[in-house]
Amino acid sequence: MPRNRSLVVVAVMLASLGRPQAQGSGAWFGTPVPPGVSDPRKPVMNYDDGFAPVPVHFIHRPGRGDELLDGAALKKDHRKIVVFSLESLDAGDKVWGRRAATPAFMHTLEWTVNEFRAAGLRDAKVESYAVPGTMWVPRSWQLQVVGDLAFGAGTRTVTLQSAFPQPGGATIPGATLTAPIVFAGHGTDADLSGRDVSGKIAVVHIRPEPSLFGSAEQGVAAKLAARGAVGVINAVEGPGNALYFDTRFACGKAPCFMVGGQDGWFLEQVIGKAAVAGVLDRLKVSISLSSEETGGLTSANGVATIPGQSGKRIVINAHADGYFQGGDDNASGLAVLVGLARYFAKQPQPKHTLMFVASGGHHGPGNGPASLVAAHPELEDATLLVINLEHVAYLDVVRGKTRAANNTGMTWETSVTESAKAVGVTNESPFLIDLWSRAPRCYGVATYQSAGPGVSGDLGGYRTLGVPMTQMIQSGTFYHSSGDVYEAVPAEGMERAARFHAFLIEQIDQAAESLITAGKGAPYKSTLPDCGTPAIGSRSSQQP
């Protein structure tokens, strides 16, 4: 071998001794690069649109307009509501959907009010209100895992396309921030023990239990930012590569992102393999973010009433806004609200005035219910009860029992049942709880087996009224994500919810007010009808 060539070989060998080598074969330690973001116009999961998880059997009395609670009719309205979100997507909105105070949201309210009017609720109107404060709007962003040959031959920088910035993140000075990674696990004190996050971008593993609403990792991102992390990536354990948006996983002014299941799986695999190979210190993430705060906004509620024999009101509320398609959250609740308004417009005059409210400010700036209460001081003394319709019918998504062969880490399946809803009755009235017991037994609605006083969701703005409030609510795997689509909400589930709520409202309207206002433990003996007589007023039976 020529002497000068030998020197070159020796030099290369000596250099390699000081350079960590990639373990495994191929780029990124042989880890498959994640695909692009899941198509937001299509379902991530497979949904059988013609499948009814629970037989439709009802004791609902036959009445005028009963066909308006039919699942097919409700589903038509459901589709129209989702289309307003797609209008926002087509318009190029960065946080797209029926976000409060945006054109798509206002179009949703206008449609809702027009449907109220068409049903005969002649006082239907859009009530605007000024939004205090500002709305955070991201303008551009990118999240990349920086390539390094230490991770394998051919390793190139990878853009995580499902990365979505979380509310409040300020524009990054100098446009781009590049920093080393630190894995923070679930962000518990045990996970962070002895772990220095200062000056690094922390990665948190988010496990929906059963959704972001129930995730134990809420608030962890803000905690990490307070400990000196210059950015946080919330890696959601979930199917596909959906977009997620939720204030509980934000970092204040620090840049904070959520990534979908496939991007998160890739990132965590690479972190582990880099650590085993001894090159974790070379693993870096580059992020960019430009954002602004928009002020001087106007939002609104849609309001209509059916006058009763008394001015005392039963308020039936559903928030009209939603992120992305918002198929369950809350196009399902809004579609049921419209169906119930049409139905009760055809019934005999109720004992109490029924007030239908399509509220805003749940997903976006402002607070619709609080603004409604401020605009209607008569509600303070004239409200009997508030009922909320939120997330009323969503097919459950469950983790499979086998490991996936691709880069998702595991299989996911759509269940044949809807997600069970938590039932809340703020004053724990025995009468109201007894009514709710009919939801699963008589109408096939999936609920938890016990009711409690908690009413998370859109009812907070009504609390100042000091009246009983009640609802059922759930949040599934795709809560606050682009996976919450039209196809995931079964027509039969919406019909069950609508028919039960019609029964609920009728029974409350006719009951003694003392039964509704009575608190926990009050003497009570049920006189409610038994549900042994099936199928009156359903699509599967003939009405007399």
C-alpha positions as CSV (number, residue, x, y, z in Angstrom):
1,M,0.0,0.0,0.0
2,P,1.4,3.4,-0.9
3,R,2.7,5.3,2.2
4,N,0.4,8.4,1.7
5,R,-2.7,6.2,1.3
6,S,-1.8,4.4,4.5
7,L,-1.7,7.7,6.3
8,V,-5.1,8.6,5.1
9,V,-6.6,5.3,6.3
10,V,-5.0,5.6,9.7
11,A,-6.3,9.2,10.0
12,V,-9.8,8.1,9.2
13,M,-9.6,5.2,11.8
14,L,-8.3,7.6,14.5
15,A,-11.1,10.1,13.7
16,S,-13.7,7.4,14.0
17,L,-12.5,6.4,17.4
18,G,-13.6,9.8,18.7
19,R,-16.9,9.9,16.9
20,P,-19.9,7.9,18.2
21,Q,-21.3,5.4,15.7
22,A,-24.9,4.7,14.8
23,Q,-26.4,1.5,16.0
24,G,-28.4,-0.6,13.5
25,S,-28.6,0.0,9.8
26,G,-29.8,2.9,7.8
27,A,-30.9,6.4,8.5
28,W,-32.3,7.3,11.9
29,F,-31.0,4.0,13.4
30,G,-33.3,2.2,10.9
31,T,-36.4,3.8,12.2
32,P,-39.0,4.5,9.5
33,V,-39.6,8.1,8.8
34,P,-43.2,9.1,9.8
35,P,-45.7,9.9,7.1
36,G,-47.4,13.3,6.5
37,V,-50.3,14.5,8.6
38,S,-53.5,12.5,8.4
39,D,-55.9,14.0,5.8
40,P,-58.2,16.3,7.9
41,R,-61.0,15.8,5.5
42,K,-61.1,12.0,6.0
43,P,-61.5,9.8,9.1
44,V,-58.3,8.4,10.6
45,M,-60.2,5.3,11.7
46,N,-62.6,3.0,9.8
47,Y,-66.2,3.8,10.7
48,D,-69.1,1.7,9.6
49,D,-71.8,4.3,8.9
50,G,-74.6,1.8,8.8
51,F,-73.9,0.1,12.1
52,A,-76.0,0.7,15.2
53,P,-74.1,-0.2,18.3
54,V,-77.2,-0.5,20.5
55,P,-80.7,-1.4,19.3
56,V,-83.0,1.7,19.1
57,H,-85.8,1.1,21.6
58,F,-87.7,3.9,23.1
59,I,-90.7,4.6,25.3
60,H,-90.9,8.2,23.9
61,R,-94.6,9.1,23.5
62,P,-95.7,9.6,19.9
63,G,-96.2,13.3,19.1
64,R,-96.4,15.8,16.4
65,G,-93.0,16.3,14.7
66,D,-91.6,13.1,16.2
67,E,-89.8,12.3,12.9
68,L,-87.6,15.4,13.5
69,L,-85.7,13.3,16.1
70,D,-85.0,10.7,13.5
71,G,-81.2,9.9,13.2
72,A,-81.2,10.5,9.5
73,A,-82.7,14.0,9.9
74,L,-80.2,14.9,12.7
75,K,-77.3,13.6,10.6
76,K,-78.2,16.0,7.7
77,D,-77.9,18.9,10.0
78,H,-74.8,17.5,11.5
79,R,-73.2,17.4,8.0
80,K,-74.2,21.1,7.4
81,I,-72.5,22.1,10.7
82,V,-69.2,20.3,9.8
83,V,-69.2,21.9,6.4
84,F,-68.8,25.3,8.1
85,S,-65.5,24.0,9.5
86,L,-64.3,22.8,6.1
87,E,-65.1,26.3,4.9
88,S,-62.6,27.6,7.4
89,L,-60.0,25.0,6.2
90,D,-60.5,26.1,2.6
91,A,-60.1,29.7,3.6
92,G,-56.6,28.9,4.9
93,D,-57.3,29.6,8.6
94,K,-54.3,28.3,10.6
95,V,-56.4,27.2,13.6
96,W,-59.3,26.1,11.4
97,G,-62.8,25.0,12.3
98,R,-65.7,26.9,13.9
99,R,-63.5,28.9,16.1
100,A,-65.5,31.6,18.0
101,A,-65.4,35.1,16.5
102,T,-64.3,33.8,13.0
103,P,-66.4,33.9,9.9
104,A,-67.0,30.2,9.9
105,F,-68.4,30.4,13.4
106,M,-70.6,33.3,12.6
107,H,-72.0,31.4,9.6
108,T,-72.7,28.5,11.8
109,L,-74.7,30.8,14.2
110,E,-76.6,32.4,11.3
111,W,-77.6,29.0,10.0
112,T,-78.7,27.9,13.4
113,V,-80.9,31.0,14.0
114,N,-82.4,30.6,10.5
115,E,-83.3,27.0,11.4
116,F,-84.9,28.2,14.6
117,R,-87.0,30.8,12.7
118,A,-88.0,28.2,10.1
119,A,-89.2,26.0,12.9
120,G,-91.5,28.8,14.1
121,L,-89.4,30.3,16.9
122,R,-90.1,33.8,15.8
123,D,-87.9,35.6,18.3
124,A,-84.8,33.8,17.1
125,K,-81.8,36.1,16.8
126,V,-78.0,36.4,16.8
127,E,-76.9,38.3,19.9
128,S,-73.4,39.8,19.4
129,Y,-71.0,40.7,22.3
130,A,-67.6,42.3,22.4
131,V,-64.8,39.9,23.3
132,P,-62.5,41.1,26.1
133,G,-58.9,40.6,25.6
134,T,-57.3,39.0,22.5
135,M,-57.2,35.8,20.4
136,W,-53.9,34.1,19.8
137,V,-53.3,33.3,16.1
138,P,-50.2,31.4,14.8
139,R,-49.1,32.6,11.4
140,S,-46.3,30.1,10.5
141,W,-44.4,27.4,12.2
142,Q,-42.2,24.3,11.7
143,L,-40.7,21.6,13.8
144,Q,-37.8,19.5,12.6
145,V,-35.6,16.8,14.0
146,V,-32.1,17.7,12.8
147,G,-30.3,15.1,10.8
148,D,-26.8,13.9,11.8
149,L,-24.7,11.1,10.3
150,A,-24.1,9.8,13.8
151,F,-27.7,8.5,13.6
152,G,-26.9,6.4,10.5
153,A,-25.8,6.8,6.9
154,G,-28.2,8.9,4.9
155,T,-29.8,10.5,7.9
156,R,-31.5,13.8,6.8
157,T,-33.5,16.3,8.7
158,V,-37.1,15.3,9.2
159,T,-40.0,17.6,9.5
160,L,-42.8,16.4,11.8
161,Q,-45.8,17.5,9.8
162,S,-48.4,17.0,12.5
163,A,-46.7,19.5,14.7
164,F,-49.2,22.1,15.8
165,P,-48.4,25.1,18.0
166,Q,-50.3,25.5,21.2
167,P,-52.0,28.7,22.4
168,G,-49.9,31.6,23.7
169,G,-46.5,30.8,22.1
170,A,-44.8,34.0,21.1
171,T,-42.8,34.6,17.9
172,I,-39.4,33.2,18.3
173,P,-36.7,35.9,18.2
174,G,-34.4,35.3,15.2
175,A,-37.2,33.1,13.6
176,T,-35.6,29.7,14.5
177,L,-34.6,28.0,17.8
178,T,-32.4,24.9,17.8
179,A,-31.7,23.1,21.0
180,P,-30.9,19.6,22.3
181,I,-33.7,17.2,23.4
182,V,-34.5,15.9,26.8
183,F,-37.1,13.2,27.3
184,A,-39.4,14.1,30.3
185,G,-41.6,11.0,30.3
186,H,-45.0,11.9,31.7
187,G,-43.6,14.9,33.5
188,T,-44.2,13.5,37.0
189,D,-41.8,14.4,39.8
190,A,-40.3,10.9,39.5
191,D,-39.7,11.4,35.7
192,L,-38.0,14.7,36.3
193,S,-35.9,13.7,39.3
194,G,-32.3,14.5,38.5
195,R,-33.2,15.6,34.9
196,D,-32.0,19.0,33.7
197,V,-34.4,20.6,31.2
198,S,-32.9,24.0,31.2
199,G,-32.0,25.3,27.8
200,K,-33.4,22.1,26.2
201,I,-36.5,21.2,24.3
202,A,-38.5,18.7,26.4
203,V,-40.5,15.9,25.0
204,V,-43.5,14.7,27.1
205,H,-45.4,11.5,26.4
206,I,-49.1,12.2,26.4
207,R,-51.4,9.3,27.0
208,P,-55.1,10.1,26.6
209,E,-57.1,8.5,29.4
210,P,-59.5,8.3,27.6
211,S,-58.7,11.6,25.9
212,L,-56.7,14.8,26.4
213,F,-59.5,15.9,28.8
214,G,-58.6,13.1,31.1
215,S,-54.8,13.0,30.5
216,A,-52.6,13.2,33.6
217,E,-50.1,15.2,31.6
218,Q,-52.2,18.4,31.6
219,G,-50.1,21.3,32.8
220,V,-46.8,19.5,32.4
221,A,-45.7,21.6,29.5
222,A,-46.1,24.8,31.5
223,K,-44.2,23.2,34.4
224,L,-41.3,22.3,32.1
225,A,-41.1,25.9,30.7
226,A,-41.0,27.2,34.3
227,R,-38.0,24.9,34.9
228,G,-36.1,26.4,32.0
229,A,-37.1,24.3,29.0
230,V,-36.9,26.6,25.9
231,G,-39.7,24.6,24.2
232,V,-41.9,21.6,24.7
233,I,-43.1,18.8,22.4
234,N,-46.2,17.0,23.6
235,A,-46.1,13.6,21.8
236,V,-49.7,12.2,21.8
237,E,-50.1,8.4,22.0
238,G,-52.8,7.9,19.4
239,P,-53.7,6.5,16.0
240,G,-52.7,8.2,12.8
241,N,-51.0,11.5,12.6
242,A,-53.7,13.9,13.7
243,L,-53.5,17.6,14.6
244,Y,-54.2,18.5,18.2
245,F,-55.0,21.9,19.9
246,D,-55.6,22.3,23.6
247,T,-54.7,25.1,26.0
248,R,-53.9,22.6,28.8
249,F,-50.8,21.5,26.9
250,A,-49.4,25.0,26.3
251,C,-46.3,26.7,27.7
252,G,-47.3,30.3,28.1
253,K,-45.0,32.4,25.9
254,A,-42.5,29.6,25.3
255,P,-43.0,27.6,22.0
256,C,-45.0,24.5,22.6
257,F,-46.2,21.9,20.1
258,M,-48.4,18.8,20.0
259,V,-47.5,16.1,17.5
260,G,-49.7,13.2,16.4
261,G,-49.2,9.5,17.1
262,Q,-46.9,8.6,14.2
263,D,-44.7,11.6,14.6
264,G,-44.6,11.1,18.4
265,W,-43.7,7.4,18.0
266,F,-40.8,8.3,15.6
267,L,-39.4,11.0,17.9
268,E,-39.5,8.7,21.0
269,Q,-37.9,5.8,19.1
270,V,-35.0,8.0,17.9
271,I,-34.5,9.4,21.4
272,G,-34.2,5.9,22.8
273,K,-31.9,4.6,20.1
274,A,-29.7,7.7,20.3
275,A,-29.4,7.2,24.1
276,V,-28.4,3.5,23.6
277,A,-25.8,4.5,21.0
278,G,-24.3,7.2,23.3
279,V,-25.1,10.0,20.9
280,L,-28.2,11.6,22.6
281,D,-26.2,14.8,23.1
282,R,-26.1,15.2,19.3
283,L,-29.9,14.9,18.9
284,K,-31.4,18.3,18.3
285,V,-34.7,19.8,17.3
286,S,-35.2,23.0,15.4
287,I,-38.4,25.0,15.7
288,S,-39.8,28.2,14.2
289,L,-42.9,30.0,15.2
290,S,-44.5,33.3,14.3
291,S,-47.7,34.4,16.0
292,E,-49.8,37.4,17.0
293,E,-52.6,38.4,19.4
294,T,-55.7,39.8,17.6
295,G,-57.9,42.2,19.5
296,G,-61.1,44.1,19.0
297,L,-63.1,41.0,18.3
298,T,-66.9,40.4,18.3
299,S,-68.5,37.0,19.0
300,A,-72.1,36.0,19.5
301,N,-74.7,33.6,20.7
302,G,-77.8,32.3,18.8
303,V,-80.9,32.5,21.0
304,A,-84.6,31.6,20.5
305,T,-87.5,30.7,22.8
306,I,-90.8,28.8,22.9
307,P,-93.0,30.7,25.3
308,G,-94.5,28.7,28.0
309,Q,-97.5,29.1,30.3
310,S,-95.0,30.6,32.8
311,G,-92.1,32.9,32.3
312,K,-89.9,30.6,34.2
313,R,-87.3,29.2,31.9
314,I,-85.6,25.9,31.1
315,V,-82.4,26.8,29.2
316,I,-81.2,24.3,26.7
317,N,-77.6,25.1,25.6
318,A,-75.1,23.7,23.1
319,H,-71.9,25.5,22.1
320,A,-71.7,26.1,18.3
321,D,-67.9,26.5,18.0
322,G,-65.3,23.8,17.6
323,Y,-61.8,23.0,16.5
324,F,-61.1,21.4,13.2
325,Q,-64.2,19.4,12.0
326,G,-65.5,19.2,15.5
327,G,-67.8,16.3,14.6
328,D,-68.6,15.4,18.1
329,D,-67.3,18.5,19.8
330,N,-69.8,20.0,19.3
331,A,-71.5,19.5,15.9
332,S,-73.3,16.6,17.5
333,G,-74.7,18.7,20.4
334,L,-75.7,21.6,18.1
335,A,-77.5,19.3,15.7
336,V,-79.5,17.8,18.6
337,L,-80.3,21.3,19.9
338,V,-81.7,22.3,16.5
339,G,-83.7,19.0,16.3
340,L,-85.2,19.6,19.7
341,A,-86.2,23.2,18.9
342,R,-88.0,21.9,15.8
343,Y,-89.6,19.1,17.8
344,F,-90.9,21.3,20.7
345,A,-92.2,23.9,18.3
346,K,-94.7,21.3,17.1
347,Q,-95.8,20.2,20.6
348,P,-98.5,21.7,22.9
349,Q,-97.4,24.8,24.7
350,P,-95.0,23.9,27.5
351,K,-95.6,24.8,31.1
352,H,-92.2,26.6,31.3
353,T,-90.6,28.8,28.6
354,L,-88.0,26.9,26.7
355,M,-84.9,28.9,25.8
356,F,-82.6,27.4,23.1
357,V,-79.0,28.8,23.1
358,A,-76.3,28.1,20.6
359,S,-73.3,29.6,22.5
360,G,-69.9,30.8,21.4
361,G,-66.6,31.3,23.2
362,H,-66.0,27.7,24.2
363,H,-63.4,27.2,21.4
364,G,-62.1,30.6,21.0
365,P,-62.2,34.0,22.6
366,G,-65.0,35.2,25.0
367,N,-67.5,33.3,27.0
368,G,-70.9,32.8,25.4
369,P,-72.9,31.7,28.4
370,A,-71.5,34.4,30.7
371,S,-72.2,37.0,28.0
372,L,-75.8,35.7,27.6
373,V,-76.4,35.9,31.4
374,A,-75.0,39.5,31.4
375,A,-77.3,40.4,28.5
376,H,-80.4,38.8,30.0
377,P,-80.7,39.9,33.7
378,E,-84.1,38.4,33.8
379,L,-82.5,35.0,33.8
380,E,-81.3,35.5,37.4
381,D,-84.8,35.1,38.8
382,A,-86.6,33.4,35.9
383,T,-84.4,30.3,35.3
384,L,-85.4,26.9,36.7
385,L,-82.7,24.7,35.2
386,V,-79.9,24.7,32.5
387,I,-79.4,21.7,30.3
388,N,-76.2,21.4,28.3
389,L,-75.8,19.3,25.1
390,E,-72.1,18.6,24.5
391,H,-70.3,15.6,22.9
392,V,-73.5,13.5,22.8
393,A,-72.5,10.6,20.5
394,Y,-69.0,9.4,19.6
395,L,-67.8,5.9,18.7
396,D,-65.1,4.8,21.0
397,V,-61.5,4.2,19.8
398,V,-59.5,1.6,21.7
399,R,-55.9,0.3,21.8
400,G,-55.5,-3.0,20.1
401,K,-54.0,-6.1,21.7
402,T,-51.2,-6.5,19.2
403,R,-48.1,-4.5,18.4
404,A,-48.2,-2.8,15.0
405,A,-45.6,-3.8,12.3
406,N,-45.3,-0.2,11.1
407,N,-44.2,3.0,12.8
408,T,-47.4,3.5,14.9
409,G,-46.1,1.4,17.8
410,M,-49.5,-0.4,18.3
411,T,-52.8,-1.1,16.6
412,W,-55.9,0.9,17.2
413,E,-59.5,-0.2,16.6
414,T,-62.9,1.5,16.5
415,S,-65.2,0.0,19.1
416,V,-68.7,-1.2,18.4
417,T,-70.0,0.9,21.2
418,E,-70.2,4.7,21.8
419,S,-68.0,6.3,24.4
420,A,-69.8,6.4,27.8
421,K,-70.8,9.8,28.9
422,A,-70.4,11.2,32.4
423,V,-73.6,12.5,33.9
424,G,-73.6,15.7,36.0
425,V,-76.4,17.1,38.2
426,T,-75.0,20.1,40.1
427,N,-77.5,19.9,43.0
428,E,-77.7,16.1,42.9
429,S,-81.5,16.3,42.8
430,P,-82.8,12.7,43.3
431,F,-85.5,13.4,40.7
432,L,-83.1,14.5,38.1
433,I,-80.7,11.6,38.8
434,D,-83.7,9.3,38.5
435,L,-84.5,10.8,35.1
436,W,-80.9,10.2,34.0
437,S,-81.2,6.6,35.0
438,R,-83.7,6.2,32.1
439,A,-81.1,7.3,29.5
440,P,-79.3,3.9,29.3
441,R,-82.2,1.7,30.5
442,C,-84.9,3.2,28.2
443,Y,-83.0,4.9,25.4
444,G,-79.8,2.9,25.0
445,V,-77.6,6.0,25.7
446,A,-74.2,5.0,27.0
447,T,-73.5,6.7,30.3
448,Y,-71.5,6.0,33.5
449,Q,-73.5,4.1,36.1
450,S,-73.5,6.9,38.6
451,A,-74.2,10.6,38.4
452,G,-72.1,13.3,40.2
453,P,-72.2,17.0,40.8
454,G,-69.5,17.9,38.3
455,V,-70.4,19.6,35.0
456,S,-67.3,20.2,33.0
457,G,-67.7,21.9,29.6
458,D,-69.8,24.9,28.6
459,L,-71.9,25.4,31.8
460,G,-69.4,27.5,33.7
461,G,-70.8,30.8,32.4
462,Y,-74.2,29.9,33.9
463,R,-72.9,29.3,37.4
464,T,-73.7,32.9,38.6
465,L,-77.4,32.1,38.2
466,G,-77.2,29.7,41.1
467,V,-79.7,27.3,39.6
468,P,-79.4,23.5,39.0
469,M,-77.5,22.5,35.9
470,T,-77.3,19.1,34.2
471,Q,-75.7,17.4,31.3
472,M,-74.0,14.3,29.9
473,I,-70.5,14.7,28.4
474,Q,-67.6,12.6,27.2
475,S,-64.4,13.2,25.3
476,G,-62.8,10.5,23.1
477,T,-59.4,9.6,21.7
478,F,-59.7,12.4,19.0
479,Y,-60.9,15.1,21.4
480,H,-59.6,18.5,20.2
481,S,-58.1,17.0,17.2
482,S,-58.5,16.7,13.4
483,G,-59.6,13.1,14.0
484,D,-62.9,14.3,15.5
485,V,-64.8,13.9,12.2
486,Y,-68.3,13.7,10.8
487,E,-68.0,9.9,10.3
488,A,-67.2,9.2,13.9
489,V,-70.6,10.3,15.1
490,P,-73.3,7.6,14.5
491,A,-76.8,8.7,13.5
492,E,-78.3,6.2,15.9
493,G,-76.3,7.7,18.8
494,M,-77.6,11.2,18.0
495,E,-81.1,9.9,17.8
496,R,-80.8,8.2,21.2
497,A,-79.5,11.4,22.7
498,A,-82.2,13.5,21.1
499,R,-85.1,11.3,22.1
500,F,-83.8,11.0,25.6
501,H,-83.4,14.7,26.0
502,A,-86.9,15.3,24.6
503,F,-88.2,12.9,27.4
504,L,-85.9,14.7,29.9
505,I,-87.2,18.1,29.0
506,E,-90.9,17.0,29.0
507,Q,-90.6,15.4,32.4
508,I,-88.8,18.4,33.9
509,D,-91.4,20.8,32.4
510,Q,-94.3,18.9,33.9
511,A,-92.7,18.1,37.3
512,A,-93.1,20.1,40.5
513,E,-90.4,22.7,40.6
514,S,-89.5,21.6,44.2
515,L,-88.3,18.2,42.7
516,I,-85.8,20.0,40.4
517,T,-84.5,22.3,43.1
518,A,-84.3,19.7,45.8
519,G,-80.7,18.8,46.9
520,K,-79.0,15.6,47.5
521,G,-80.7,13.3,50.0
522,A,-84.1,15.0,49.7
523,P,-87.1,12.7,50.2
524,Y,-88.1,11.3,46.8
525,K,-90.3,8.5,45.5
526,S,-90.1,7.8,41.8
527,T,-93.3,8.1,39.7
528,L,-91.6,8.0,36.4
529,P,-92.9,5.7,33.6
530,D,-91.3,2.3,33.3
531,C,-89.4,1.5,30.1
532,G,-90.9,-1.9,29.6
533,T,-92.9,-0.8,26.5
534,P,-90.4,-0.5,23.7
535,A,-90.1,1.3,20.4
536,I,-92.8,3.9,20.3
537,G,-91.7,6.8,18.2
538,S,-88.6,5.1,16.8
539,R,-87.7,4.4,13.2
540,S,-87.9,0.7,13.9
541,S,-91.6,0.8,14.9
542,Q,-95.0,1.9,13.6
543,Q,-96.6,4.8,15.4
544,P,-100.3,4.5,16.1
